[in-house]
Amino acid sequence: MRIPRIYHPTSSLSIGQTVELSAEAANHVGRVLRMQVDQALELFCGDGHNYPAVIMQADKRKVVVQIKAQRSNPSESNVKIHLGQAISRGDRMDFVLQKSVELGVTEITPLFTERCGVKLSGERLLKKTEQWQKIVISACEQSGRSHVPVVHPALSLEHWLQKLPQALRLTLDPGAATPLAQQQVTAEQIQLVIGPEGGFSEPEVTLTTTYNFHPIRLGPRVLRTETAALAALTVLQYQFGDLS
């Protein structure tokens, strides 16, 4: 049986430390998994390590564990990818976030674009961002990652472009002359921007080019926004990262 992995929101953990799990994690361990005293689980806090632990107390409301060891987790790709993803309707955005974490993305910024068709602001946007971060954490628990990708606050495409540090910059364009397979990666940092259903508008295409994003294509077919992101991440990790 696979040992459950549980995220614990703290800056550090140490061997011998006794930890009370968060209410959400305690509910999962005690009520859903029905784990008992002396059973093993594994904590991580985002520092790149795994922390094998043993349950000291467990009921439906409170779970206390003791950390028994610290182990480095070599699950991160040597290519750091920041995904700028146009916000899509329904659960498609959730799907992209989940699968992009499994594929090794390190940062995600949801983007408002001319054709994204999603209106979020104020409290609704704050709650949605919190939900997206929880999806990312859950994907880390499932996929075995111990670094937690950050979901940045949603921005307009232009504001995101203005804030970016130096990196190799790529945007998917079905009409681009260069296929992704021929793209040369000369940096460990990659910024990948994916447009909405219907694609970027012409002014947005021009804007990305102004900020040195290189248009690349993925084969002869037009992909849906969620398919495009995952296909591009897979190719990048296969050619330059840790998928082989």
URVENBEL-V613069 format. One line per field, one symbol per residue. ss: DSSP state (H for helix, E for strand, - for the rest). phi: phi as a letter, one per 40 degrees, with the letter a starting at -180 (. if undefined). psi: psi as a letter, one per 30 degrees, with the letter a starting at -180 (. if undefined). Layout:
ss=???
phi=???
psi=???
This chain:
ss=----EEE----------EEE--HHHHHHHHHH-------EEEEE----EEEEEEEEEE----EEEEE---EE-------EEEEEEE-----HHHHHHHHHHH----EEEEEE---------HHHHHHHHHHHHHHHHHHHHHH------EEEEEEEHHHHHHH----EEEEE------EHHH------EEEEEE-------HHHHHHHHH---EEEE-------HHHHHHHHHHHHHHHH----
phi=.cccbbcbcacabacgccbcccdccccccccccfcbdgccabcabgcgbbbdabcbaaacbabbbbcbabbcbcccccbcbbccbdcbcgcccdcccdcccdcgcbabbcbcbcbcgbbbafccccccccccccccccccdccgcbbbdcccdcbcdcccdcccccacbbbcadcccccdccccbbbcbbbbbbccdggccdccdccccdcgcccbbbgcbcccdccccccccccccccbbbca
psi=kkkkkkkjilflllkfkkkklleeeeeeeeeefhllkflklkllgggglkjklkkfkkaffkkklkkflkkkjhfklfkjkjkjjkkllbgeeeeeeeeeeeggkfkkjkkklegfgkjklbeeeeeeeeeeeeeeeeeeeefgkfkjkkjlkklleeeeeffklklkkkkkjfglfkleffkkjglfkkkkkkllkfllleeeeeeeeeghkkklliaflkkleeeeeeeeeeeeeeefbgk.
